[in-house]
Amino acid sequence: MSDFLGIHGTALVLREQRLQLLSANIANADTPNYKAQDLDFNSALHAALQPGAGAGGDALDAAAASARYVRAATQPSLDGNTVDGDRENAAFAQASLEYRASLSFVESKVRSMLTAITGQ
């Protein structure tokens, strides 16, 4: 099935993991000493598509973990929290659009397969 979806299935999983990180940042905006995290999507996708990475959930998790980083603070905070609410909301909005685009590619592939199967 991963051959059928190509890169889009892998991208969808990694985009979901990035959305989870960004939502955790937003949820912890008032948590003292919380460090905002992000995922370098290109690095994660490259690592996940390496021939030795395999095609399982564990390989995708490992690729995402290797591309995760703590985002540098843009504004000093007295409590040590590095979450910038405006920046996180903008990043989340962009990541949501990218996720929807990947989902559209996957839906298109599945729809074309269903059309081929049913012959309509």
Secondary structure, DSSP 8 states (H G I E B T S, - for coil): -HHHHTHHHHHHHHHHHHHHHHHHHHHTTTSTT---EEE-HHHHHHHHTSGGG-SSHHHHHHHHHHHEEE---SS--TT-----HHHHHHHHHHHHHHHHHHHHHHHHHHHHHHHHHHT-
